[in-house]
Amino acid sequence: MATVAYYNSGSRGWVAGRMGEMAFLGTSDPAPGQDQSSNIGGRVGPWSPETGWAANNRPAAQPAEYIGPNQVAWFQFMIQAPTTPGTYLLYLRPVIEGTTWMEDYGVFWQVTVQAAEPAAPLSVVPATPAILGQSESQTYTAVVNGSSDCVDLALVDGEIYLLSPHGELPDRDQDERADFTTTGSFATVNGSSVGASYVDCATLPADRMLSFTVTAPLGASVQPVVYRDVNRNNALDLPIFAESQERSENWAWGIGGAASFAPPNAVSGSYTVTAGAVSKSTNWFADAAIARSFRYDTNDSFQIGSATAPFVLFEQHLSRGDTVSVSYAADPNAISTFNITSDAGVAPPRIETSVGAFNGGQAMNDIRVTFFTPPSNVDETWYSMERAAVAAGTTACGSSSGSYDLLRYVLIGGGQSKSAIDPDRPNGTYCYRSSVLGGASFGYSNPATIAAP
């Protein structure tokens, strides 16, 4: 539905149903031309789709019985994009039918029909997550377009991938290669038994559809990655310019939905649970022994301590090591209550900075930022790296030091440390801060000063 408003600046009103006094929108120059039919809307005919216009060259009539001087008429009409790719223009001009064309203010609609996207170089289905039990497996199909005669298969941690800030594959050591996991295995590939977490150069059948099954131990969530290993290095390379290479059939990968392996559903009742496994991809957590699982959804009730929490906040805080008080209803249609009474996973890291020549140059204009995560943050997760330029002479960094900009996210395990380089900074003093992805509590660095590098 398109809408355009015209103001009656004249001394006479526009009267519906009266020849010589009724206002219409008319097709105009330069496209499709004055009083000409349009190929993006009309009344009837081979060149104009039937979109309910007043006529093939009249998109709409005045909407009210009378539009007086100094009043506004809102003309509405439908347009329909053609199926052939291209750019289509519809210029409009108001007209008093049978009397005169009114002023041309250059009003037009531009409709662009893009060519259909080419088939994805590589896709994996199902893409939706699934909950499975012990000794069960999930079946996937990879569809491979292009000239490859084989593909490699690997597994990634489903929870790490789910939480990735921008949908990226994990790369903990920043070597531009995806981190694979050995938790889980490919049980079969095209009907043949495998039993390995990595499959090198699986031959594609004639229809270029590869079928395989995945299994993993209880408590694990894994996702299969299928890719063309063009340089045969048994690694999924993640170059900086991956976005442009992805358009080539020589560099393509696809990922299936998470296969999450949960212990049996707990029976209804009251529990105090120390979380031993958490699957945010499929909304469940298990006790410390991975013996029973507790399923949750948006219909349930959530708390963090004494405060009521929305679903998103509860799931954001939920992690291994948390103590959760549960009033559990095993029936998914009933309402369960979950309360994180001891939140072990969202403490911010301690941060230290140092200045030096860390990126291969000689100028002392790089800042190394080192994150030390607390052991209580049991799960490996993403931490933000944020920077603020602060006043010279700043002695301590904090929330009021300046305006912090997000630079990147760093994947770190609990009780571990990791450094990241902020290279080639101009003269000045800088503060850094970090929180668990989506967390509200920050750790702050010492000020770092670049002076005459």
C-alpha positions, 0 to 999 in steps of 0.5 A: 500500500502506497500513500501520498498526501496533496494539499489543496492550495486553491480557492475551489474544493474538489468534489467527488463524482463531478466531472471537472471537479473530482481529483485523481492521481494520474500517471505522469512523465517521465515514466510511465508517461502522462496518462500512460499505463504502468507495469507496477499497478492498474485496473486490468490488461496485459501490461498492468496488474490488477491492483484496484486502481481507478483506471490503468492511468489513475492510481487513486481517486480523492478519498473524501466526498469533498476536499476543500481549500486548505485541506489535505487529501490522502491518496492511497493505492496498491502497487505490485512488483513485476517478477522480472529483475529491474528498476521500475518508476511510477511518476504521479501528478494530481489532476482534476479530471476533465479540467486540468493537470495540477502542479507537478512536484516530482512525486514518484515511486521507485521499485527495484526487483533484485535477481534471485539469490544464487543457490547457497554453496553449501547448506546443512539441514535441519538448522533447528536445534533438537534435544536427544537422549543417551545413545541417540543420534541426530541425522543431517543432510548437507547439500553441496553446490559447485565443483567440489568432489568431497567435503570435510566434516567437523563439530563445534561446541553448540553453546559457544556458537549460540552465544557468539556475538555475531554468529562467528565460529569460535577462534580462541587462539586467534589463529584464523582457524575455527576451533573444533571439538572432540566432544561427540562424533559422526556415527555414520556418513552416507550409511557407513560407520565412522565413529570420529569427531572429524571426517576428512574428504567425505566423497559426495554422491552423484546427487551432491547430498551428503547424509550423516548422523551425530552423537555425543555424551549426555550434557553436550551440545554440538553442531556439525560443520561441513566445509570445502577444505580447498588447501587440504589443511584439515582446518576451516580457515577464517581469513579476515576477508572471509566475507568476500571469499564466501561468495566463491565456491572455493570457500564455503561452509554450512552448519547444522542445528545444535544436537543437545543431549539431555538426561531424562526429564526430572519428575515434578517436585521441589529441588535445589540444584547445582547446575552441572550442564546448561543448554541455552540452545534448547532451554534445559539444564541438568544437575551436577551428576547429569542425571536429570534435566530441567526444561524451561520456556517463556511460560515459566516464572523466573527469579534471580535471588529476591528479584523477578527476572524476565526469561532473557535475563534468567537465561543470560545468568544461568551457567554451570555452578549456579545454585537453582531453586526449582519448583518443577512441573514436568508437563511442559504446558504447566508453569515451573518456577526457577530461582538462581539463588547463587549466581556463579557465572557473571562476575567481570574479569580483572584487567591489566594493560601494558604499552609496547611494540606488540604488533611486529612494528618498532613504535611503542604504540600498542596496548596489550589488554589482559583479562583474568577471569574468576574461577567462579565463572565455570563456563567458557564464555564471551567477554567484551573488550571496550575502550574509552579515551580519557583525560591526561593524568587519569589515575584510575578507570571506572564507569565515569572515566569516559564513553566506552566503545565496544572493540570486540569479544574475547572467548575465555574460560573460567579461571583463565587469562587471555591477552588481546592487542589494541594496536597503533593507538595515537598519543593519549590515555586509555581505559578499558573495561569488560563484562560477560556477554550481556552482563551489567557488571564491569571490570576496569583496567589501569589507565594506559598512556601512549606518549611519543611512541 
